[in-house]
Amino acid sequence: MNNSDLRSFLLTNNTTEAPDWNTIKDTYNSEPIEVINGQPVYLFNMTFDLTINPIEGNIVISRQLPYAYIPMHIHQYIELIYVYQGQCTVVTLNEEINIPEGGIIIIDKQTPHTVKETSSSDIIIDIKLKHDYLSSGFLSRFANKSIISQFLIDSLIDSRRANNYLYFPLASRSNVVGIMEHIMCEYFDRDFCSADMIESYLFILFTELIRHSNSVTNIQEENTKHKDAIVLDFLKYIENHYKDCSLTAMADHYKYHPNYISAVLKKATGKSFKDLLQIQRLNKAALYLSNSELPIPDIAEEVGYSSLSFFYKKFNEIFFQTPKEYRDDKH
């Protein structure tokens, strides 16, 4: 299945009549587990195909059919809703999120929500994930070589924790479109190793979302974007000038007082300027150790350390190994 075949497949199946909610409720004896703000909230612990037969799998991809009624509900898995065409509205207990074409919302476990009825021109893709691809353990795989990545991931985790969802207002021309198409082609037209391919594309998808995480929107914290942009500028400066970076030079470059830069970085990252500079230098050293045969004293000098003993001390504090032990483990 190629992208053209996928579009034809989705358009054709978008005319299927939605299963009746009362039929599903009667068939599976569904009862609300609680009432919040006068609304019954159901537990959806199964996923269904178009004939309301339960299906199992670590990853389940389906289409929300036009005019389908979905009650307020929670579930035990992560839900990713992607607007392939048109738009949709996700409703939580506190707000409504209008998602345009190309946008993605990721809804946490145990989060009451529903999706408003869509029209026949809307194609809404629903991906249910039993594994938590946005756990701190999974995301830490991205962060070990960049202070910017670590900042974005920490911000992402904090936003998710505060709001129980993450909304990415991506344009319909973003790289995510192509990645999502690859995932759907593998899922709807299974072939050899499709499951492995889907897992790999999901890893790429979340990598791309992390890149966009400084544009993540949540309704309550719009005003954090400008502050995050300043922090990102400061972190980029450190990454680009780590070898000879100083707080005074940064202050001159941005026309801010050094104390202001120091305070902004500390508040945003929990680390001082010196800590961030050390981390960036040592991450670069780790890359040299993993990918070159350059002698360790030369690496220390290359990343900005004039004292070899100080380099060894700081490297051990971050990686809990000597540089030689780290290199031996990587080779």
ChimeraX attribute file (.defattr): number of C-alpha atoms within 10 A of each C-alpha:
attribute: neighborCount
match mode: 1-to-1
recipient: residues
	/A:1	16
	/A:2	12
	/A:3	13
	/A:4	9
	/A:5	11
	/A:6	18
	/A:7	17
	/A:8	11
	/A:9	14
	/A:10	17
	/A:11	16
	/A:12	10
	/A:13	14
	/A:14	20
	/A:15	12
	/A:16	12
	/A:17	12
	/A:18	16
	/A:19	17
	/A:20	12
	/A:21	14
	/A:22	11
	/A:23	11
	/A:24	15
	/A:25	12
	/A:26	10
	/A:27	10
	/A:28	10
	/A:29	9
	/A:30	13
	/A:31	12
	/A:32	14
	/A:33	12
	/A:34	12
	/A:35	11
	/A:36	11
	/A:37	7
	/A:38	7
	/A:39	13
	/A:40	14
	/A:41	20
	/A:42	20
	/A:43	17
	/A:44	15
	/A:45	11
	/A:46	14
	/A:47	16
	/A:48	15
	/A:49	13
	/A:50	15
	/A:51	9
	/A:52	17
	/A:53	10
	/A:54	11
	/A:55	10
	/A:56	9
	/A:57	10
	/A:58	10
	/A:59	17
	/A:60	17
	/A:61	21
	/A:62	18
	/A:63	18
	/A:64	21
	/A:65	23
	/A:66	20
	/A:67	14
	/A:68	17
	/A:69	18
	/A:70	14
	/A:71	17
	/A:72	22
	/A:73	22
	/A:74	20
	/A:75	20
	/A:76	16
	/A:77	22
	/A:78	21
	/A:79	23
	/A:80	19
	/A:81	24
	/A:82	26
	/A:83	21
	/A:84	22
	/A:85	18
	/A:86	16
	/A:87	19
	/A:88	23
	/A:89	15
	/A:90	17
	/A:91	16
	/A:92	18
	/A:93	13
	/A:94	10
	/A:95	11
	/A:96	15
	/A:97	16
	/A:98	14
	/A:99	21
	/A:100	19
	/A:101	21
	/A:102	22
	/A:103	23
	/A:104	23
	/A:105	21
	/A:106	20
	/A:107	25
	/A:108	22
	/A:109	17
	/A:110	15
	/A:111	20
	/A:112	21
	/A:113	22
	/A:114	19
	/A:115	20
	/A:116	18
	/A:117	17
	/A:118	19
	/A:119	15
	/A:120	14
	/A:121	13
	/A:122	20
	/A:123	25
	/A:124	22
	/A:125	20
	/A:126	19
	/A:127	18
	/A:128	21
	/A:129	18
	/A:130	15
	/A:131	11
	/A:132	14
	/A:133	14
	/A:134	18
	/A:135	10
	/A:136	13
	/A:137	10
	/A:138	13
	/A:139	21
	/A:140	14
	/A:141	11
	/A:142	15
	/A:143	16
	/A:144	14
	/A:145	18
	/A:146	18
	/A:147	21
	/A:148	22
	/A:149	20
	/A:150	19
	/A:151	21
	/A:152	21
	/A:153	22
	/A:154	18
	/A:155	19
	/A:156	21
	/A:157	17
	/A:158	12
	/A:159	20
	/A:160	18
	/A:161	12
	/A:162	13
	/A:163	16
	/A:164	18
	/A:165	20
	/A:166	22
	/A:167	23
	/A:168	20
	/A:169	18
	/A:170	20
	/A:171	14
	/A:172	16
	/A:173	10
	/A:174	12
	/A:175	14
	/A:176	21
	/A:177	19
	/A:178	14
	/A:179	16
	/A:180	19
	/A:181	18
	/A:182	19
	/A:183	20
	/A:184	22
	/A:185	20
	/A:186	21
	/A:187	19
	/A:188	15
	/A:189	11
	/A:190	12
	/A:191	12
	/A:192	8
	/A:193	9
	/A:194	16
	/A:195	16
	/A:196	11
	/A:197	16
	/A:198	20
	/A:199	13
	/A:200	12
	/A:201	18
	/A:202	17
	/A:203	15
	/A:204	15
	/A:205	19
	/A:206	18
	/A:207	15
	/A:208	15
	/A:209	19
	/A:210	21
	/A:211	14
	/A:212	14
	/A:213	21
	/A:214	20
	/A:215	17
	/A:216	21
	/A:217	18
	/A:218	18
	/A:219	12
	/A:220	11
	/A:221	12
	/A:222	11
	/A:223	9
	/A:224	12
	/A:225	14
	/A:226	11
	/A:227	11
	/A:228	18
	/A:229	13
	/A:230	14
	/A:231	21
	/A:232	20
	/A:233	13
	/A:234	20
	/A:235	24
	/A:236	15
	/A:237	15
	/A:238	24
	/A:239	20
	/A:240	11
	/A:241	17
	/A:242	21
	/A:243	18
	/A:244	12
	/A:245	16
	/A:246	15
	/A:247	17
	/A:248	13
	/A:249	13
	/A:250	18
	/A:251	17
	/A:252	11
	/A:253	10
	/A:254	13
	/A:255	9
	/A:256	12
	/A:257	13
	/A:258	17
	/A:259	11
	/A:260	11
	/A:261	20
	/A:262	17
	/A:263	14
	/A:264	19
	/A:265	19
	/A:266	16
	/A:267	11
	/A:268	16
	/A:269	19
	/A:270	13
	/A:271	15
	/A:272	17
	/A:273	22
	/A:274	13
	/A:275	12
	/A:276	22
	/A:277	23
	/A:278	22
	/A:279	21
	/A:280	25
	/A:281	26
	/A:282	27
	/A:283	20
	/A:284	21
	/A:285	23
	/A:286	21
	/A:287	13
	/A:288	20
	/A:289	22
	/A:290	17
	/A:291	11
	/A:292	11
	/A:293	10
	/A:294	12
	/A:295	11
	/A:296	18
	/A:297	15
	/A:298	13
	/A:299	23
	/A:300	24
	/A:301	15
	/A:302	16
	/A:303	20
	/A:304	18
	/A:305	20
	/A:306	12
	/A:307	11
	/A:308	14
	/A:309	12
	/A:310	12
	/A:311	25
	/A:312	19
	/A:313	14
	/A:314	16
	/A:315	23
	/A:316	16
	/A:317	11
	/A:318	13
	/A:319	14
	/A:320	12
	/A:321	15
	/A:322	17
	/A:323	23
	/A:324	13
	/A:325	13
	/A:326	17
	/A:327	19
	/A:328	11
	/A:329	10
	/A:330	11
	/A:331	8
